[in-house]
Amino acid sequence: MFDWVGEMLSYSFISRALLVGTLVSLCAALLGVSLVLKRSSMIGDGLSHVGFGALAVAMAVGAAPLAFTLPVVILAALALVRLSESSRIKGDAAIGMISTGALAVGVMVLSLSRGANADISSYLFGSVLVLSREDVVLSLWLGAAVLLFYALTYRRLFTVTFDESFAKATGLWTWLYNTLIAVLTAVTVVLGMRMMGAMLISSLVIFPALTAMRLCKSFLSVTLTAAAVSLASFAVGMSLSYLYAAPAGASVVLVNVLMFLVFTLVRRFRARAA
């Protein structure tokens, strides 16, 4: 009945996609909880637009996509933190300014260069074929970094997430935690957009956290549930993608949407029964 599982895993590019996607989904869900609670969840969408612009430039000049895009997106994440904390340009306005500017650069570069459109389409909409061993290694480091970050700073991260003003008053370096979250999110977005696509990667940051919040109340329960939902959605989405020859990124996102709807219905039934 499940012979297709072994068949699916026999393809090396699918095995790489499953490993990278599992780690990216886990990291995106963990980081997404803090970002959603701080109302900064659209940073994932903004950074994906920056990544698209950087990829367009990399393709046009013949640079290595990952090596060129990763530092650019990290710098954009640091700029967003800087703008949000030390200027009058706050939150969504800062994200919109940087993301639309980067997207415009990408579109302009593509229109002026020839032959790059076909190459970058796999990054725009996602493709399991573009994942390499370098992505696997980087995703392993990313997963270890995010898990270590949560293990060492859980209580302080909780304080910064729910009451940043109080955290500052107690002497916590809130800028440091915000910077670490932004940088880790940037790496997650760059890795994820190669498989999910620049247009869909932000869903991995937003949906698991929102889904978990339908039923869970505490920070710990939301975090653990979001991680579980994200991993399950990715596994089911990839399976559907293989079985029905559907786009991997779109399949994973649609499963996330379905999970959100299911959790919402369960919440309503629970409220009526109470």
GIJO-V864321 format. One line per field, one symbol per residue. ss: DSSP state (H for helix, E for strand, L for the rest). phi: phi as a letter, one per 30 degrees, with the letter a starting at -180 (. if undefined). psi: psi as a letter, one per 30 degrees, with the letter a starting at -180 (. if undefined). Layout:
ss->???
phi->???
psi->???
//
This chain:
ss->LLHHHHHHHLLHHHHHHHHHHHHHHHHHHHHHHHHHHLLLLLHHHHHHHHHHHHHHHHHHHLLLHHHHHHHHHHHHHHHHHHHHHHLLLLHHHHHHHHHHHHHHHHHHHHHHLLLHHHHHHHHHHLLHHHLLHHHHHHHHHHHHHHHHHHHHHHHHHHHHHHLHHHHHHLLLLHHHHHHHHHHHHHHHHHHHHHHHLLLLLHHHHHHHHHHHHHHLLLHHHHHHHHHHHHHHHHHHHHHHHHHHLLLHHHHHHHHHHHHHHHHHHHHHHHHHHL
phi->.cddddddddddddddddddddddddddddddedddddhbddddddddddddddddddddciddeddddeddddddddddddddcbbdcchddddddddddddddddddddcccjdedddddddcjaddddbddddddddddedddddddddbedddedddcbdddddddjdddddddddddddddddddddddcdjddbdddddcdeddddddcccddddddddddddddddddddddddddchceddddddddddddddddddddddddddd
psi->ehffeeeeffkefeeeeeeeeeeeeeeeeeeeeeeeeghgffeeeefeeeeeeeeeeeeefglkeeeeeeeeeeeeeeeeeeeffglfjlcfeeeeeeeeeeeeeeeeeefflkffeeefeffefkkfffkleeeeeeeeeeeeeeeeeeefgeeeeeeeeeieeeeeffgkieeeeeeeeeeeeeeeeeeeffefkfffefefeeeeeeeefefleleeeeeeeeeeeeeeeeeeeeeeeeeghlkeeeeeeeeeeeeeeeeeeeeeeeeef.
//
